[in-house]
């Protein structure tokens, strides 16, 4: 033929080496085998395909599928990357980063509150979890109030012991001691139905 209107196509032997130089379409993947792009590649005689490239074309896939070459063939696993998933143990949110199904221990169902627990199929409001949270909050508050009372009592007691306390300080010492006793008697298990004693400074 007088004119070559199409570029020569490369021909490879059974060992993957070029026996007739030319151009070919190759399908490129990344280090994990995921399809990146299709390119034209010129192959001189005696060379093979570049690394991470294949001659066989993958098929088209849906948006929720990935294209992965496992070294032997194209595979089309589910691709949920970017999906928000939640730990069924803690309810903590994370974003799915890898190709494949949602890993064990996670769900794509979002808990309605921080007090939900997973029952194996769905989230259920857990009164015990809520109560334990309230107990922890009450315990923190109780410890803070006791610490504040102890600080006030220490200062006022020093004033009384050194006989320099005025009448107001002497009275406040009595009130703070009573207050500390009342706070210490608080049963945090009764939260949220706790009547916290009034701070003497208020």
SVG drawing of the C-alpha trace seen along z (x, -y; Angstrom):
<svg xmlns="http://www.w3.org/2000/svg" viewBox="-36 -41 50 59">
<polyline fill="none" stroke="black" stroke-width="0.4" points="0.0,0.0 1.3,-3.4 0.1,-5.2 -0.1,-4.0 -3.2,-5.8 -3.2,-4.1 -0.3,-3.7 1.3,-0.3 -0.1,1.8 2.3,3.6 2.3,7.4 3.3,9.3 4.2,13.0 3.0,15.5 5.8,14.3 4.5,10.7 7.4,9.4 6.9,7.2 7.7,9.0 6.4,6.2 6.9,2.7 4.0,0.3 1.3,-1.3 -1.2,0.4 -3.9,-0.6 -2.9,0.2 -5.0,0.1 -3.0,-1.3 -3.5,-0.6 -2.0,-2.0 0.1,0.0 -3.0,1.5 -4.3,2.7 -7.0,0.1 -7.6,-1.2 -6.3,-4.7 -6.5,-5.4 -6.3,-4.2 -3.3,-5.3 -1.6,-4.7 1.8,-3.1 4.6,-2.6 6.3,0.7 9.7,1.3 10.7,4.8 11.9,7.0 10.1,5.1 7.0,5.9 4.3,3.8 5.2,1.2 4.6,2.0 1.0,1.9 -0.4,2.0 -2.6,4.6 -3.8,5.2 -7.2,6.6 -9.9,3.9 -11.9,3.9 -15.7,3.6 -17.7,0.6 -19.0,0.5 -21.7,-1.2 -20.8,-4.1 -20.7,-1.8 -18.1,0.5 -14.4,0.3 -12.2,1.7 -9.3,3.7 -6.8,6.0 -5.6,8.8 -2.6,9.8 -4.6,12.4 -7.8,10.7 -10.1,7.7 -12.4,7.7 -15.2,5.4 -15.7,5.2 -18.1,2.9 -16.8,-0.6 -18.3,-2.5 -15.3,-4.9 -16.4,-8.2 -19.4,-6.6 -19.9,-7.5 -19.8,-4.4 -20.3,-4.0 -18.7,-1.7 -21.4,0.7 -19.5,0.6 -19.1,-3.1 -21.2,-4.8 -18.1,-6.7 -18.2,-8.0 -15.5,-7.4 -15.2,-7.5 -14.7,-4.4 -11.3,-4.6 -10.9,-1.2 -12.6,0.6 -14.9,3.4 -17.8,4.1 -18.3,2.3 -15.9,4.0 -17.1,6.1 -17.9,4.0 -19.4,1.1 -22.6,0.1 -23.7,-2.7 -26.7,-3.4 -26.2,-6.5 -27.2,-6.4 -29.9,-8.9 -28.2,-9.8 -25.0,-9.2 -27.1,-6.9 -28.0,-4.4 -26.8,-0.8 -26.6,1.6 -28.9,4.6 -27.5,6.6 -29.7,5.0 -30.4,1.4 -29.7,-1.2 -31.9,-1.3 -32.1,-4.0 -30.3,-2.7 -31.6,-4.1 -28.8,-2.4 -26.2,-4.2 -27.9,-7.5 -28.1,-6.9 -24.5,-6.0 -23.6,-9.2 -25.6,-11.2 -23.9,-9.4 -20.5,-10.3 -21.6,-13.9 -22.9,-14.0 -19.7,-12.4 -17.6,-15.0 -19.8,-17.8 -19.7,-16.4 -15.9,-16.1 -15.6,-19.7 -18.0,-21.0 -16.1,-19.1 -12.8,-20.5 -14.1,-24.0 -15.5,-23.5 -12.2,-22.1 -10.3,-25.1 -12.7,-27.5 -12.6,-25.7 -8.8,-25.5 -8.6,-29.3 -11.3,-30.1 -9.9,-27.5 -6.5,-29.2 -8.1,-32.5 -9.9,-31.0 -6.9,-29.0 -4.7,-32.0 -7.4,-34.0 -7.7,-36.7 -11.0,-35.6 -13.8,-38.2 -17.4,-37.4 -18.3,-36.9 -15.4,-34.5 -16.2,-32.5 -19.8,-32.1 -18.7,-31.2 -16.5,-28.4 -19.4,-26.8 -21.6,-27.1 -18.9,-25.7 -18.4,-22.7 -22.1,-22.1 -22.1,-22.5 -19.3,-20.0 -21.1,-17.4 -24.3,-17.9 -22.4,-17.5 -20.6,-14.5 -24.0,-12.9 -25.2,-13.2 -26.0,-9.8 -25.0,-10.2 -27.0,-7.1 -30.2,-9.3 -29.2,-11.5 -30.9,-13.4 -33.2,-13.8 -30.5,-15.4 -31.2,-18.5 -27.7,-20.1 -27.1,-22.2 -26.8,-25.9 -23.3,-27.3 -22.6,-29.5 -21.2,-32.2 -24.5,-32.6"/>
</svg>
